[in-house]
Amino acid sequence: MADTIFCLDIADDAVTGVLVDKSSKATVVTGCGHAELRGMPLDDGVAQVCQQAGFTGGACRLSLGIDFFSIRNLSLPFSDQKKISQILPFELENISAAEIGTSLVDFLISGTYQKGTRIVSASIEKESLTTLLSTLENMGIDPDTVEIRGVRIAVRIADALAEDCVFLDVCAVRTGLIVVSKGRVALIRSLPFDPTTGGGRRQVGELGVLVRRTLFASQIVDLDRKNFTICLIGDESGQQEVATQLASQLGVKVKSYRLDEQPLIKIDSAVNQVYRPLQMDSVFALALKSKAKNGIFNFRKDEFKKKKSMPELRAILLKVGVPVALSLVALIMYIGYDYKMLRDKQQSLQQQVVQVFSETLPEVKRIVNPAQQLRVRINEIRKTYSGGEGGTGYSVLSLLTEISARIPMSYPVVVKRLVADSDTVRIKAVTRDFNTVDNVQKELEKSSYFETVTISSANQSPEGDEVRFELKMELK
């Protein structure tokens, strides 16, 4: 299921799994399992945990115990992450026995200083990671991420407490220590302490000494000011004694932590009896969004980067293809609509051209190409009059243009007839009243074409609804 994540943790001596449902606002644990290896093959232990948790397939995130990794704190004289990625393998080769190219390396920036950057680097042998991933792949498990056990929950604890935090995972044979300072993973170590072997206060006291020495050497937290909290998770056995002893030795707050105390994080009632928070919370945290300011280790990179399966490719295709297809359909519809609008507009303009042509040349009945036919007719008109021999040389079109330009559009004048010779132009027209006739005369007198403009006649029609007039214009 797309909304279900199987969180799997593999340590030297045990396998733990938590099945998480993220289909609603709340993140809910719906299954869990734990198997002690104790000589059992890894694939049998994983199969047992999958059966207990009810995992049959789907998304998976994997964490490995700290002892799978070689972890170093380094300072480099630059801060560019790309440059750090290029230089880091050579830096590690100088301080480790492994040859360059045989280990997969990842890093987090833990802080900066005036001359450079502090980083936490972790490396794992490629051969070991290949074998592990192959074993899981044969079981139908292909994890999206490969992380270091406890890092996610350590960051979440520090964020919840809003202070620096020392996280102790006392679940494995070697207790893990992770320091989160100012929201960044700053230190990861493995300590030789197993609370399940007994030994009482003396052994717990040795753990306190190890923790103090490690923190003092790192100089990340202030042991004198005691401005940090120690949080315990892991095996329940001996937890209370460990907490009491550490609080007494280091003088700081020591507490256990449960994820289900946070809002929108729940344990399903069906698994509530078998879910052990101190042992399984660090695995459950793999399903939660990281709040680390410097990110999270992930060793599914480079040649180990997860390849998309066919179901995932189909899901991506559906997620991307459907919106693209809808956009394409919308584009086609828009183009079709736009084409229809342009075609309708073209037809309307063609009809208007035909209408103007019919009004201008009503005697022409066969209309094929109105624009071309009108152009031919204009050329013919131009040839019919040029002002006569010794005349002004004005063409009919120029006279019509001048008269039309001089008579404002607001004057209701309809020219019925125009007669022109070499010196004179006469027009007969109809308007509404005598004032308009006078106004037309005054406007035409302003023309540079005419010497004089005279009203030859102006009579009201028998019906009394219009004035018929004639103007005589002497050409210059």
Secondary structure as UniProt FT lines:
FT   TURN            2..3
FT   STRAND          4..10
FT   STRAND          14..21
FT   STRAND          27..36
FT   TURN            38..39
FT   HELIX           42..53
FT   STRAND          59..64
FT   HELIX           66..68
FT   STRAND          70..76
FT   HELIX           81..95
FT   TURN            100..101
FT   STRAND          103..113
FT   TURN            114..115
FT   STRAND          116..125
FT   HELIX           126..138
FT   TURN            139..140
FT   STRAND          145..148
FT   TURN            149..150
FT   HELIX           151..161
FT   STRAND          164..169
FT   TURN            170..171
FT   STRAND          175..181
FT   TURN            182..183
FT   STRAND          184..191
FT   HELIX           195..197
FT   HELIX           200..218
FT   TURN            223..226
FT   STRAND          228..233
FT   TURN            237..238
FT   HELIX           239..250
FT   STRAND          253..256
FT   HELIX           259..261
FT   TURN            263..264
FT   STRAND          265..267
FT   TURN            269..274
FT   HELIX           277..284
FT   HELIX           285..287
FT   TURN            293..294
FT   HELIX           302..304
FT   HELIX           310..360
FT   TURN            362..363
FT   HELIX           370..384
FT   TURN            389..390
FT   HELIX           396..406
FT   TURN            409..410
FT   STRAND          414..420
FT   STRAND          424..431
FT   HELIX           434..445
FT   STRAND          450..460
FT   TURN            462..463
FT   STRAND          467..475
//
